[in-house]
């Protein structure tokens, strides 16, 4: 049986930071190579500097380590992308096309290319958004994700490349700070609460968005990648759901632990982005194809976030 050697591109990002140790547990530390533009300060595992916009550099890494699987997580996210649309498009698309072409040429067995709820736009149903909803995104990030989904399907149909994808909702984690997304408030709010601060939210109190706790997002990723190829019916990107809530509901869940916690609502340009996205997601196809089921609701996630962030900020705070 062929030994798997895994390359994770964008290993320093929010998902990459959390996914890396899971991949090392599964495949062994010597078989997982982390790659990014900068070496992380507190990681002693295999790492290589990589600018994925350069196909020659990516090819050299794939050959040197005899890579068999690639997780391509490098991208400029929704809110940050709007400050430089052309630059964001160029980076997101060039890295994607390099990964797909290098994977084709070097017989990579599996490729993971994440998508996002940002792929949806104003004409998708806002509630229970179906797998095959119309995609007309309003951000350059969303546009790049729709293009990535279509390129993934193209490479699968034309070349037989085994590409798999999830449309992540907002991902919430205590392990790293978010990196420029419209759902970032849902992470930052916990940091404020645990430090005894109030929170300024850039969305309205009643803005409902789909979210997922990092543990569920990682489990979904690994379950999808481990599923037999014959069970994968979607070669664009699977809808994925964890929970949906508003900033007001999240504030209330935090107040169960910190009764004096206060959120002030100061919506900015990200409000319009959020309003173009679904409020709840229908992920029934993922459930049917490879058995997806989330484990975390808002209450359980809040408990986990507060408990873990309290440990980070101690001795400044103590959990009630």
N, C-alpha and C positions, 0 to 999 in steps of 0.2 A: 504494500500500500504506500502510495507516494506521501512523503513528508510535506506538510503544509508550512510554507514560509509566508508570513503576512506583513504587508507594508501598510501603515496607517499614515496617510497624508493629512496634515493639519492636526497633528497630535497634541498641539498646545491649546487648541480651542476648547470650548465648553464641553462638547460631546467627546472630543478626542481625549481630553484629560481623564475622563471617567471611563471611557471604553478601553483605553490602553491596558490597565491592569486586568480587566476581564479577559482580553485576548491573550495576555501572557499566562493567565491561569489555564486557559483552554488549550493553548498550543505550546506553552513553554516559553520562558523568557528569551531563550536563545533563538527562537523561531519567530519573534515579533520585532519588527524594526519600526521605530517611531521616526517620523520625518516632519520637519517644519523649517521655517526661515531662521529660527533662533533656538538654541539648545535650552531646555528647561533647567532651572537652577537646582531643583531637588529630585532629579531622576537619574539613576545609575544604570538603567537598562540600555539596550542597543538603540543608538540614535544616529541619524545622519542629517546634516544640513541639506535641504532640498528646496529649490525654487521650481515649483511644478509648472510654471509658465515656460520652462525651458525643456523641450522634449529630449534633448541629448542628455541632460542631467538626470531626468527620470529614467531614461533607458539604461544609463550607467548603473543606477541603484538597483533596478530590476535584475540586471545581469549579475552584478556583484553578489547580491544576496540570494539569487535564484528564487525570486518571488513567485508564489503561486496564487496569492489572493491580495487584492488591493481594497482598502477602505478609503475612499476619497472624500474627506471632510472639509477641505479648504474652500472657503467662500467668504465674500463680503455680504453681510446680512442686510435685512430690509431697511431699517432706519438709517444706518450708516451708508448704505448704498445710494440713497437719495441725494447725498451730498456730492457725489461724483458718479453720475449714472454711466457715462461712457467708460470710465476707468473700471467701475464695478463689473459692467458687462464684459469687458475685455478679460479681466482676471478670471471671472467665474467661468466663462466659456472656453478660454484658452486652456486652463488647467483641465477642464472636463475633457475636451477633445484630445489633449495629450494623453490623459489616462486611458481613454477608450482606444486610441490608435496604438499606443504602446502595448496595451493588453491584448489587442488583436494580433499584433506582430510577434509577441512573445508568449502566446498560448497561456495567458493567465486563466486559471480555472474559474474564479469567481471575482466579481467586482461589486462593491457596494457604493452606490451614488445616492445620497439622501436628497429628497425633495422636501416640500413644506406646504403648509396650508396657505402660504403666500401665493401658491400657484392658482388659487381660486380668485374670482373677482366678483363684480356686482351682479352678474347674471347667474351665478350659482345659488341654489337654494341656501338660505341662511341657517336653517335648522335641518339636522339629519342630512347634511350634504352628501350626496351619493358618490360612489366610486367614479362614475363616468359623467360627472357634472361638467358643464361647459367651463372652459378655462380662459378667462380674460383678465389677468392680473393687472394691478394698477401701479406696481413698483418694478424697478429694474431687477430687483432680486427675484420677484415672482416671475417675471418674463424669462429670466435665465433658468429658473427651475422648470418651467413648461418646456423650454428648449431642451434642457437636459433630459427630461422624461422622453421626449420624442427622439432624441439622439440615442438614448439607451435602447428604446424599442427597435430603432433602425439597426443598430449594431447587433442586437440579438437576432433579428429576422434575417439580415443579410449575411452575417458572419458567424452566427451561432454563439456569440459571446454571452456568457451567463452573468447578466447584470441584474441586480436586485435593488429595490428602493422602497423607502417609506416616506410618506408625506407627514413629517413630524409636525405636531402642534407645538405650542410654546413649551420648551423644555425647562424644568425647574430643578436646580441642583445647588447644594451647599458647597460643592467641591471647587467651583471656580466662578468668577464673576461673569455675567453675560457679555456678549461682544457686539452690541449694536443692533439688536432686534427690537421689534415693536412690542414683544411680550416681556421685555427686560424688567418692567416694573414688578412683575410677579416673583422675581428673585430678589431684587433690591429691597423690597418691602420687608422681607424677613431680616435682612441685615440691620435695617433701621430699628425694627422692633426689639431685637435682641440687645442692641446697644442702648436701649432706653430713649430712642429718638422718635419724633414724629416723622411722617413720610409725605413727601410731595409726589402725587401720582400724575403722570402725564396723560392719563386717560380719564374719561368720566366714570363716575361711580357705578353706573349701570351697564358698562361696556362688557358684554359677555364674549369670552373667547375660549377656544379649546386649548387645554393644557395637558401636560403629562409629566409625572415625576421621573427623574433621571433613571431610577432603578427600573421602572417599567420601560422607558425608552431603550435602555441597553438590552434588557431581556428580549424585547420585540426585535431588535436588530439581530441579535445572535440566533434567536429562534428562526427568523426569516432566512438567515444565511445557512443555517443547518438543515433546513427543510429540503427534502428530495426535489430535484428539478421538476419532476412531473407534477408536483403539487403547486407549482408557481404558475398561476393563470394570468397574472398582471405583470407586464414587462415595461410599463411606464412607471407607476409608483403606487403602492398600496396606501389607501386611507388608513390612518391610525388614530385612535381616540384613547384618552385616559379619563379626563373629566373636563367639565366646562364650568366656569364661574366668573363672576364680576369682581372688580376691585373692592366693592362694598362687602361682598360675601367673603372674600379673602380677609379683609380687615376684621370682620366679625369672628372668623375662625382664629385669628391671632389674639383677639380680645378675650377669648376663652382662657388664654394663658397670661396675657398682659392686659388687664382690664382698662388701664389708662392709655393704652396705645391709640393714637389719632392719625388718620389719613386726611390730607388736604388735596382736593382735586383741582389740578391746574392743567387741563388738556392743551396739547400743542399739536404740531403737524402730524404726529403719530396717531392722533384720534381718527383722522380721515383714512389712514392706512388700515387701522383696526376695523373700521366700519365697513370696509370692502371685503372683509374675511368672513368665513362661516362662524356661527355661534356654537353649533354642535356638529359632530362628524358621524356619519354612518360608516363604520369599519367592518361591516358584516362579511365582506369578501375575505378580509384577512382572517377573521374568525373561522370561516368555512374552510379556507385553503390550508392554513397551517396552525390553526388552533389558538390564535391570539386571544388573550383575555387580560385586561389590566388588573393590578392588585391594589392600587392606591386610589383613595378618594381624597377630597380636600381636607377632611379632618385628620386622616392618618398622615398625609403629606405634611401638614402644618406641624404636627407633633414631631415628625422626623427632622424637619428643617430646623425647628427651634432647638431640639435636643443637640443636633450636630453643630449648629452655629454657636450655641452656648459654650460648647467645648472649645471652639475656636477663639472666642472672645474672652474666656475666663482669664484672670479673675475679675474682669471688669463687671460681669453680670452674673446673676444666678437665676436658674429657671424656677418659676413658682412651683 
